[in-house]
Amino acid sequence: MGSGEQAGTGPDEPEIRAPLRPPGTRLDTGASTVAGYRWVWIALVTVVLLGLGVIFVLPQLVSRDATPTLQEHQPAQAQILARPAVVEDADSARPQAEKTLQQFLQLQAKLALENAEVWGEPAWSQAGVTVASGDRLFGERRFTDAAQAYADALHKLQNLEGRRDLLLDAALDLGQRALGNDDVQAALSEFERALIIEPDHQLASHGLLRARVRAEVLQQMAAGISAENEEDPEAAEAAYRQATRLDGEYQPAIESLQRVSGQLTGLHFRAAMSQALAALDSGRLSDAAEALTAAARLKPEHSAVRDARQRLAAARQQAQLSSLRRQALNAIEKENWQAAAGLYQKALAVDAGAAFARSGLVRVKDRLQLHKQLDHYLSDPARLSSPEPMANAEQLLLAAGEAPDNEPRLAEKTSVLKRLVAEARVPLPVRLHSDGETEVVIYHVGRFGRFRDHQLELRPGTYTAMGSRAGYRDVRRVFTVLPGKPPPPVDIRCEEPV
C-alpha cells in the first residue's frame, strides 16, 4: 500500500468519487481549496477500501501469481505501456500534474462503466491508492512528485485496459476447463466473470447456460449408470436422452446414449426377427411381414432381413399359386372352363414354371374347344342336313366319347347332338304336286318326270325342286325337311307362258 493509505478515513464513511477537474485549477488558495482536496482524498481512499473488499470476495479473479491461462498468453505482455515521462521543472510540473490527473479520471470513469472495479483487481485498487498519494503530494505543493504519482496511476489503468482481452480469454479458458471437469461452481464463476468483462459475449453466455444445467445433467447420467447396472437399458436410454436434451454438447451423455441405444436396437432387432421367422414357419405371412418391417426399420441393410424377405416373397408366391389352383379346380367342378383358363393363366404369370397351371391349361383349352364345336351344331341343327357337316358331327361325337360323371353339361350336349344326328339319318315322307305337264327334278335326289301327285322319302335337310315345260317359264321351289316332322306338300308346275 502507498502512503495515501495512512491518511484514509474510516470504513463507515460514504463513498465519494472524485469529480473530473479541468487542467489549471488552483489548489492552494483558501480553506475551500484545502477542503476540496480533503474530500477528493477521502473519496479515493474509499475506492481503495472497496477495492480491497472486492479482492477478498473474488480472490481467484487475478493475482500477482498468474494463473496457467494467464501464463499461456505471454504475447499480451507487449501491451504494457511505458510509464509517461514527468518533467522535473517545478514551474511546469503543476499543469502536467493537473493534466495527468484529468486523463486518469477520464479513463477511470470509462473503466468504471466497464465494471473494471470487479474484474480489474488488484490493479484497479492500486491505481486508486496511487492517485490518492498524488492528491496528498499535490496538496503539499510537491507538484513534481504528484505528477509522477498521477502518471503511475494512469499507467496502471492503461495497462489494465490493455489486459482486458487477456483477462476475458483467461476467464473463458478457465470456464471451459471447469466445465470439462464437471466443476460446476468454478465454471459458473468464470463464465460470470467473463460476462462482467464483456456482457454480450456469446461464448460466455453459452458456457454459462451449460454450466447452469450441468448439475441436472450429472443427475441424469448417474440415473443412467444405475439403470444399466440394474440391466434396465430402456430406463438408461431415457436418462441419457434427457441428459442430451439438457446439454446437447455433453460428450459423455452423447456417447452413453449411442451405446445404450445400439444395445436396445440389437435387442429389438433380434426380437423382431424371431417373431418374423416364427410367423413364416407357421404360415402367418401377414404377421411375418409386419415383424420384418419392424426389423428393417432398425437394421435395414442386415443380411437376416434380406434373407427373410426372400423367404416371405417365396411363401407369398406359393400361397398365391395355391389359391389360384384351388379357384381353378373349383371352376372346373362347375364346368366353368373359361374361368378356369383365366386362373391358370394368372398362375403362370406368377410362376411361368408352375406345372399344375401348364397341364391344367392344356386340359381346359381342350374342353373349351369341345364345347365350342358342340355348340356349333346345337345352335343350328339344320347344318346336319348336309353330308359334310353330318360327317363332322359324327366324328366329333366319336372323339368326345362318353362324358365323365362330373361333367353333366358335356354329357347333356353330346346326348342332344347324338339325338339330332340320329334324327337326321331317318327319312321322312315328302309329297309333291304338279300338273302332269311339268318336268320335275330335285337337285341331288333325282328326276321325277311328269306327274300330278308323287310321294317320296327324304332325310332331313333343305332341297331345291325345279320344274320345266315347253313354252313356259321354269319354276323353282326350295323346301326344308326337318327331323321328325314331315314338310307340307310341295307344288311344282309351270304356268307362265313364255
Summary of the structure (lengths in Angstrom):
residues: 498
radius of gyration: 61.5
end to end distance: 168.0
largest distance: 185.7
contacts: 1494
relative contact order: 0.04
helix: 67%
strand: 9%
